[in-house]
Every structure is written in C-alpha cells, then in structure tokens.
Amino acid sequence: MEYPISPIAPGPFKPDLENLALGYKAADWFRDAKFGIYIHWGVYSVAEQGEWYPRQMYIPGSPENLHHIETWGHPAKFGYKDFIPLWKAEKFDPDWMVGLFKRAGARYFTPCAVHHDNFDLWDSRHHAFNAAKMGPKKDIIGMFREATLRAGLRFGVTTHLSRAFSWVNTNKNSDAGGAYDGNDPAWRDFYLPPSQDQRRRYPLNPPPEWRRLWVLRIKDLIDRYEPDHLYFDGAVPFRGDDRFRSGLEVLAHYYNRSVERHGKLDSVMFIKDLMHYDDVMGHGLYVTGIASLDYEGGQSDAIRAAAWQTDASIGPWGYNPARPYITPTEAIHKLIDIVSKNGNLLLNVPPKADGTLDGATINILEAMGAWLARNGEAIYGTRHWKKFGGGDVRYTTKGDTFYAICLAWPAGGATALEDLGTAGLEKRITQIDLLGSPAKIDFTQHENGLEVRLPQQKPADLDHAYVLKITGQPSQ
C-alpha cells in the first residue's frame, strides 16, 4: 500500500512515533474539565441487549442468538440490517440531552460516532450505511455537536470502527436453520467481505481496501465535525501489512487539524495500553506519549504524571434494562478517586432507541450535578497533590488551596489526617471550611497529623462525600 492513503493536513505532526511523542501533550482544557459524559447509542439500541448484540446474535447457541431467534426470528430471515429501519430516534432532542449532561456537571460530551457494527452516526461521505441516510435519517453527530457547543461544553467523539472487519464477521455463520444473512453479497458493504478472522479484537491483517476506508471515514469525521476529544477503542491500528501506518497517519492528521484551528494543539487523543491482553498487539500498538492513556472500566491505582482518563459506564454500555446500574454514590466516589490521581472520568450513559434516557439514568446524573454544584471547586481546575490520599480520603489542590475529600462521615465527627501534619506540608493550616455548610470547623495541627472536629451528626443535605477546604500561610 502506498502512503499516505489520503492527504495529511499540513502542520508540525508527522506519522512518526518519535515526532508524535515529542509534540503531544493533553490540552489544558481537558486537565481542568475532569468530568465528561459519553453515550453508546445506535442501531443495536433497538434490541435492548447491549452494544455487542450485532456480533453475539450471530454466534450459534449464544444467549443472544437464542434470544434473537425467539424474539425476532432466524438470522437468515431477520438479521442486524433489519434493525436499521426500526431505529427511528423519534424522541431525540439533543438540546435536552446535552442540557441534562451539563446540569450533571459534565464539561465535555463525547458520543460514540461509530461502534464495531460498521454503522456511522454522521452524514458520512464514504459509507452509505449511516444515520443521515437510514434509520433516524438524522445527522446525529452533527446535531449533538451543535447542541454541545450551544451548551458551552467541549465536543468529542469516540470511534470503534477499527475492530469492525473481524468483529462483525460472525454474521457469515450458519446453523441448522440456514446460512445467516451476512452471507448475502447484496449487503457486503455493511456486513463486510467474508473472512476467516472473527476476532473480538483488532483484525490480524485487514486488506488494503478496508484500511483505506477506515482512514477516509475517520478523517471525514475529524475534518467536518472538529472534535476536541477523539478516542480509539484500543490503540493504534492496524498490525499485519499495514504496520500501524494507517493509525499513525490519522493521529498526525488530527493533531495538525487542531493546530490549524487553534494555533496550537488543543485537542486530546486517547488510546489504551492493552498490548498483552489476549495476545501481543491484539488491541493495536501502544506507545507512551503519542496520545493520552485511557482505561476502560478500570483506572490507575496511583498518580500518573501525564493526564489520563477512565471511560466507565453507569451500567450497560448500550441500553439493556436487564442490567443493573451503579449508585450515585459509586459514580461520585469514582470521579473523586480518579481526579485525585490526575485523571478524568468519562461516564457512559445508555439512551433508549427513541432517544430518551430512563429514570435511573436521570437520577444518577441529577445526583452528580447536585453534588458538583456544591463541591465542584474541589474537582474542576484542580491538580493532584504529592499523595492521592488513602482510606476514605482523597486530596486535590488548586493554587494555595488544598482539599481533603472524605468519602464517609467519621463516627462521632472526629477525623485524623496523618498526611497533613506540619512535617508534611509546606504551609501551616490556618482555616478549614466544610463546603456547603456554615458550621465552624475546629482543628489541631501538629507535626504528625491534622485532627479535625466536625459536627457529630452529618448535616442532612450533605450526601455521598464531603469536602474540607483547607487554607493556610507559609509555615515557620
């Protein structure tokens, strides 16, 4: 294959590992934002079985396959393509949805623009199977972008397309009821050409035409929708004959477009360090420094020097009412812990096929918004301290202010913070305030710790976690 596949935007970045690593740094807006919202919404939402349904429904004998046959019919007669006209998004109101995310305290919004199912949610120039032409017949990503900018949030997108070539190939399977509809050549552009590679991960050696189409579609998304946050569901594609050149080309193009728009690199790019998950490079090439690190579901257990992100869901990634959700307290504690370690939380919520959110999702978001409205100064614009904390306490800093975020109210109202003695701080503590409460907080600071005396009973309106705002003057 000749490179570049398509022109790379001019600028300082080249599709070269050393060049990318020397030039990349997470944008300051991202480091200040701390909290974003993410959604998985698409054709798969109709089945209400989660975002992996397009793959699992074609694996003979799987729970999803048996469910599909019982509910919708045999995949030879009713396949994934037949869900497309059923996804109408008839109640979709992007301003309402993004407005809710803003009230929840999110500072950026990053919808999934294309999942592994090979269906684009924008008015794609290079793929006819897209939401503007089929299903909802709406440019979902374009509508989300405009609503996000109107709300004053940063806009981004996630892309999961790099797995599609192998991931969807289960649609070529068959069982006693016949060959599944993925074998029909009339649908090859959507179901992709037959291949022996049915991996869940990145394909082993995708053909040149697929790599070219991937590059064109992702560049189209970058050029026309100008995301300030971009994510691959894995690391840099593709291995095999490509030797990761396609992925490096897209990174360089994305960074140069950001420099062109802002006069500097003001966008953030996320890849995952999964080099040895299942097999070497099964999720692509990960090299520290060429982009920011993302953890799916998990998170760092320590402070990382470079800004990072966890993407996690309140429950299922794609809508599935049978799956449980986390509690608001669990979501808030996750955010606090991540921020104390120099990370951001990108929290996924799953819309229904019609474009609405269920009551449990709304309750979680409203609770997070209420907590952040009171305590957000300990989250937004903060930086990590030399220690992230320990036990039920996490620390953040902002200028000369120090925050101790306590995940549980201490028995009897007394708590001791061993890290905050005069021996451990450059500044002597002169005042402590309890955010959201007028109560006077008494304390004693000695060499080996800080003893704080709170009200014996937690105030009724302080939920989930409470914040001690600590100020001081230079120590003697």
C-alpha positions in Angstrom: 0.0 0.0 0.0 1.2 3.5 -0.9 1.2 6.2 1.8 -0.3 8.5 2.7 -3.7 6.9 1.9 -5.2 10.4 1.7 -3.5 13.7 2.3 -2.5 14.5 5.8 -3.3 18.1 7.0 -0.1 20.2 6.9 1.5 21.0 10.2 4.2 20.0 12.7 3.0 16.5 13.2 4.1 13.5 11.1 3.0 9.9 11.2 6.2 9.0 13.1 6.3 7.7 16.6 9.1 10.0 17.8 7.6 13.1 16.3 4.2 12.4 17.8 5.6 11.6 21.2 7.7 14.8 21.3 4.8 17.0 20.2 1.8 15.6 22.0 0.5 16.9 25.4 -3.0 16.8 26.8 -4.7 20.2 26.4 -5.2 22.4 29.5 -9.0 22.5 29.0 -9.1 18.7 29.4 -6.9 18.8 32.6 -9.3 21.4 34.1 -12.6 19.7 32.9 -12.3 16.5 34.9 -15.7 15.1 34.0 -17.3 14.2 30.7 -20.3 12.3 29.5 -20.3 9.5 26.9 -23.1 7.6 25.2 -23.4 4.4 23.3 -26.5 4.7 21.0 -27.2 3.2 17.7 -29.0 0.5 15.7 -28.2 -2.0 18.5 -30.3 0.1 20.9 -33.5 -1.3 19.3 -32.8 -4.8 20.5 -32.2 -3.6 24.1 -29.5 -6.2 24.6 -26.4 -4.0 24.7 -23.9 -2.8 22.1 -22.3 -6.3 21.4 -25.6 -7.7 20.2 -24.6 -7.3 16.4 -21.8 -9.8 17.0 -23.3 -12.1 19.6 -26.6 -12.6 17.8 -24.7 -14.4 15.0 -22.8 -16.9 17.3 -24.8 -20.1 17.2 -26.1 -21.2 20.6 -25.1 -18.0 22.4 -27.7 -16.4 24.7 -28.1 -13.5 22.3 -28.5 -15.9 19.3 -31.2 -17.9 21.1 -32.9 -14.6 22.2 -32.8 -13.3 18.7 -34.4 -16.4 17.2 -37.1 -16.4 19.8 -37.8 -12.7 19.6 -37.1 -11.6 16.1 -36.6 -14.8 14.0 -33.8 -16.7 12.5 -30.8 -14.6 11.4 -31.2 -16.0 7.9 -34.5 -14.1 7.7 -34.1 -11.2 10.2 -30.6 -10.0 10.6 -28.9 -7.0 12.0 -29.6 -4.9 8.9 -33.3 -5.3 9.6 -33.0 -3.3 12.8 -31.9 -0.2 10.9 -35.4 0.9 9.8 -36.6 0.2 13.4 -34.2 2.7 14.8 -36.1 6.0 14.4 -34.9 8.1 17.3 -38.3 9.7 17.2 -38.0 11.4 20.6 -34.4 12.6 20.1 -33.9 16.1 21.5 -30.1 16.9 21.5 -30.5 20.2 23.5 -32.5 18.4 26.2 -30.0 15.6 26.5 -26.9 17.8 26.4 -28.6 20.2 28.8 -29.0 17.3 31.3 -25.4 16.4 30.9 -24.4 20.0 31.6 -26.6 20.1 34.7 -24.9 16.8 35.8 -21.6 18.7 35.9 -20.0 17.5 32.7 -17.6 19.8 31.0 -17.3 17.8 27.8 -19.6 15.4 25.8 -18.2 12.6 23.7 -20.8 10.4 21.9 -19.9 7.2 20.1 -19.8 8.1 16.5 -19.4 4.6 15.1 -19.3 1.3 17.0 -17.9 -2.0 15.9 -21.2 -2.6 14.0 -20.0 -0.5 11.0 -22.9 2.0 11.1 -21.9 5.7 11.1 -23.9 8.2 13.1 -22.9 11.1 10.9 -23.6 12.1 7.3 -20.7 10.0 6.1 -19.2 10.8 2.7 -17.6 7.4 2.4 -20.1 4.9 3.8 -23.8 4.7 2.8 -24.8 2.9 6.0 -25.2 6.0 8.2 -27.8 7.6 10.4 -28.3 10.6 8.0 -29.5 8.3 5.1 -31.0 5.4 7.0 -32.8 4.7 10.3 -33.3 8.0 12.0 -32.4 9.9 8.8 -30.7 12.5 11.0 -27.1 13.6 11.2 -26.8 12.5 14.9 -23.2 13.6 15.4 -23.8 17.0 13.7 -26.9 17.6 15.9 -25.0 16.6 19.0 -22.1 18.9 18.1 -24.3 21.9 17.6 -26.2 21.3 20.9 -22.9 20.7 22.8 -21.4 24.0 21.5 -24.6 25.8 22.4 -24.3 24.5 25.9 -20.8 25.7 26.2 -19.2 22.3 26.5 -16.3 20.8 24.7 -17.3 18.3 22.0 -15.6 15.0 21.1 -16.3 11.6 19.6 -15.3 8.0 20.2 -14.7 5.6 17.3 -14.7 1.8 17.5 -14.5 1.1 13.8 -11.0 -0.3 13.8 -12.3 -3.7 15.1 -15.2 -4.0 12.7 -13.6 -6.0 10.0 -13.1 -9.1 12.2 -15.8 -8.3 14.9 -18.8 -8.4 12.6 -17.7 -11.4 10.6 -19.8 -13.7 12.8 -22.6 -12.7 10.5 -21.2 -15.2 8.0 -22.0 -18.1 10.3 -24.9 -20.6 9.9 -26.8 -23.3 11.8 -29.4 -25.9 11.1 -31.8 -23.1 10.1 -29.5 -22.0 7.3 -26.8 -19.5 6.5 -27.1 -16.2 8.3 -27.8 -13.1 6.3 -24.2 -11.9 6.4 -23.5 -14.3 3.6 -25.8 -12.3 1.2 -23.4 -10.4 -1.2 -26.1 -7.7 -1.6 -25.2 -6.5 2.0 -21.5 -6.8 1.7 -20.8 -3.0 2.2 -22.5 -3.2 5.6 -21.6 -6.8 6.6 -18.1 -6.6 5.1 -16.4 -9.3 2.9 -16.1 -12.8 4.2 -13.0 -13.6 6.3 -11.8 -16.4 8.4 -10.9 -13.7 11.0 -13.7 -13.4 13.5 -11.7 -11.9 16.3 -13.2 -9.8 19.1 -10.1 -7.6 18.9 -8.4 -5.8 16.0 -8.2 -7.8 12.8 -5.0 -9.7 12.3 -4.2 -8.4 8.8 -7.1 -6.4 7.2 -7.0 -5.9 3.5 -5.8 -2.6 1.9 -9.3 -1.6 0.9 -10.6 -1.8 4.5 -7.7 0.2 5.9 -8.2 2.8 3.3 -11.9 3.1 4.1 -11.2 3.3 7.8 -8.8 6.2 7.2 -11.2 8.1 5.0 -14.1 7.7 7.4 -12.2 8.8 10.5 -10.6 11.8 8.6 -14.1 12.7 7.4 -15.3 12.8 11.0 -12.3 14.9 12.1 -12.5 17.4 9.2 -16.2 18.1 9.3 -17.1 17.8 12.9 -13.9 19.1 14.5 -13.9 17.1 17.7 -11.6 18.3 20.5 -11.6 14.8 22.0 -11.0 11.7 20.0 -10.8 8.1 21.1 -10.0 4.7 19.5 -11.4 1.7 21.3 -7.9 0.3 21.6 -4.5 1.5 20.5 -3.1 2.4 17.1 -4.4 0.2 14.2 -3.5 -1.9 12.2 -1.0 -4.7 12.5 -0.1 -7.0 9.7 1.0 -5.5 6.4 -0.1 -2.0 7.5 2.5 -1.9 10.3 0.3 0.7 12.1 0.8 3.3 9.4 -2.9 4.0 8.9 -3.4 4.8 12.6 -0.3 7.0 12.8 -1.5 8.9 9.8 -4.8 9.6 11.4 -3.1 10.8 14.6 -0.9 13.2 12.7 -3.8 14.5 10.7 -6.0 15.0 13.8 -3.2 16.9 15.7 -2.5 19.1 12.7 -6.1 20.0 12.3 -6.2 21.1 15.9 -3.1 23.3 15.4 -4.8 24.7 12.3 -7.9 25.6 14.2 -6.4 26.8 17.5 -2.9 27.9 16.7 -1.7 25.1 19.0 -2.5 21.5 19.8 -5.7 22.0 21.8 -7.3 18.6 21.3 -6.9 15.3 23.2 -6.5 11.8 21.8 -7.0 8.6 23.7 -5.6 5.1 23.2 -5.5 2.1 25.6 -2.5 0.2 26.8 -3.7 -3.3 26.1 -0.6 -4.6 24.3 -0.6 -8.0 26.1 -4.4 -8.5 26.6 -5.3 -11.8 24.9 -2.2 -11.6 22.6 0.5 -9.2 21.7 -0.9 -6.1 20.0 -4.4 -7.6 19.9 -5.7 -4.1 20.5 -3.1 -2.3 18.4 0.2 -0.6 19.0 0.5 1.3 22.3 3.4 3.7 22.7 3.6 6.1 25.7 3.4 9.7 24.9 1.9 9.7 21.4 -1.6 10.2 22.9 -3.2 10.2 26.3 -3.9 6.9 28.2 -7.4 5.7 28.6 -8.6 2.9 30.9 -11.9 1.2 30.0 -13.8 0.5 33.2 -10.7 0.3 35.4 -8.4 3.1 36.5 -4.9 3.9 37.7 -4.1 2.8 41.3 -1.6 5.6 41.6 -0.9 9.2 40.5 0.2 9.3 36.9 2.5 12.2 35.7 0.5 12.7 32.5 -3.2 13.4 32.4 -5.3 10.3 31.8 -8.9 9.2 31.6 -11.2 6.4 32.6 -14.2 5.6 30.5 -16.7 3.8 32.6 -20.5 3.2 32.4 -23.3 3.6 34.9 -24.3 0.0 33.9 -24.5 -1.5 30.4 -22.7 0.4 27.7 -25.6 0.1 25.2 -29.2 0.1 26.6 -30.2 -3.1 28.3 -32.9 -2.8 31.0 -31.9 -6.2 32.4 -28.5 -4.9 33.5 -28.0 -3.2 36.9 -26.8 0.4 37.3 -24.3 1.7 39.8 -25.5 4.1 42.5 -24.9 7.8 42.5 -22.5 7.4 45.4 -20.5 4.9 43.5 -20.3 7.3 40.5 -19.3 10.2 42.6 -16.6 8.2 44.5 -15.2 7.0 41.2 -14.9 10.6 40.0 -13.2 11.7 43.2 -10.7 8.9 43.2 -9.8 9.4 39.6 -9.3 13.2 39.9 -7.1 12.7 42.9 -4.7 10.6 40.7 -4.5 13.2 37.9 -7.3 11.6 35.8 -10.6 12.5 34.2 -13.9 10.4 34.3 -15.7 9.9 31.0 -19.0 8.4 32.2 -21.2 6.5 29.8 -25.0 6.5 29.9 -27.1 4.4 27.5 -30.0 6.1 25.7 -33.0 4.1 24.6 -33.6 3.7 20.9 -36.1 6.5 20.8 -33.6 9.0 22.1 -34.7 9.2 25.7 -33.0 8.3 29.0 -34.6 6.1 31.6 -35.4 7.3 35.1 -32.5 5.6 36.8 -30.0 7.3 34.5 -31.6 10.7 35.1 -31.5 10.1 38.8 -27.7 9.3 38.7 -27.0 12.4 36.6 -29.1 14.7 38.8 -27.4 13.5 41.9 -23.9 14.0 40.4 -25.0 17.5 39.4 -26.2 18.4 42.8 -23.0 17.2 44.4 -20.8 19.0 42.0 -22.8 22.2 42.3 -21.8 22.2 46.0 -18.4 20.7 45.8 -17.1 21.3 42.3 -14.4 23.7 43.4 -12.6 20.6 44.8 -12.8 18.9 41.4 -12.7 21.4 38.4 -9.4 23.0 37.6 -7.6 21.1 40.4 -4.3 19.3 40.3 -3.2 16.2 42.2 -1.1 16.5 45.4 2.1 14.5 46.1 -0.2 11.8 47.5 -3.7 11.0 46.3 -4.8 10.1 49.8 -5.7 6.9 51.5 -8.6 5.0 53.2 -11.7 7.2 52.8 -9.8 10.4 52.0 -8.7 11.9 48.7 -6.7 15.1 48.1 -6.8 17.7 45.4 -5.1 21.2 45.2 -5.8 24.5 43.4 -3.3 27.3 43.8 -2.9 27.9 47.5 -6.0 25.9 48.5 -6.0 22.3 49.5 -9.0 20.0 49.5 -9.5 16.8 51.6 -12.4 14.9 50.1 -13.9 12.4 52.6 -15.9 9.5 51.2 -17.6 8.7 54.5 -18.6 10.8 57.6 -16.5 9.9 60.5 -18.0 8.3 63.6 -18.6 11.0 66.2 -17.4 13.7 63.8 -13.7 13.4 64.6 -11.2 12.5 61.9 -7.4 12.5 61.8 -5.5 13.2 58.6 -2.0 11.9 59.1 -0.6 13.3 55.8 -1.4 16.9 56.8 0.8 17.5 59.8 3.3 20.3 59.9 6.1 17.9 58.9 4.3 17.0 55.6 3.1 20.4 54.4 4.9 23.5 53.1 2.2 25.7 54.6 0.7 25.9 58.1 -3.1 25.4 58.1 -5.0 28.5 59.3 -8.6 27.7 58.4 -10.8 24.8 57.5 -14.3 25.1 55.9 -16.8 22.4 55.2 -18.1 23.1 51.7 -21.9 23.5 51.7 -22.1 24.1 55.5 -21.8 27.2 57.7 -20.6 25.1 60.6 -17.4 26.3 62.3 -14.7 23.6 62.0 -12.2 23.3 64.8 -8.9 21.6 64.2 -5.5 21.0 65.7 -2.4 20.6 63.6 0.7 19.0 65.0 3.8 17.6 63.5 2.4 14.2 62.7 -1.1 15.0 61.6 -4.2 17.1 61.5 -7.1 16.5 63.8 -10.5 17.8 62.5 -13.6 18.1 64.6 -16.8 18.0 62.6 -20.4 18.1 63.8 -21.2 14.7 65.5 -24.1 14.2 63.1 -23.7 14.7 59.4 -25.8 17.5 58.0 -28.8 16.0 56.3 -28.1 17.7 53.0 -24.5 16.5 52.7 -24.7 13.4 50.6 -22.2 10.9 49.0 -18.9 12.7 50.1 -17.9 15.8 51.9 -15.1 18.3 51.3 -12.8 20.1 53.7 -11.4 23.3 52.2 -8.1 23.9 53.8 -6.2 27.2 53.6 -3.0 28.4 55.3 0.0 30.6 55.4 3.7 29.8 54.9 5.0 27.6 57.7 7.6 28.9 60.1 
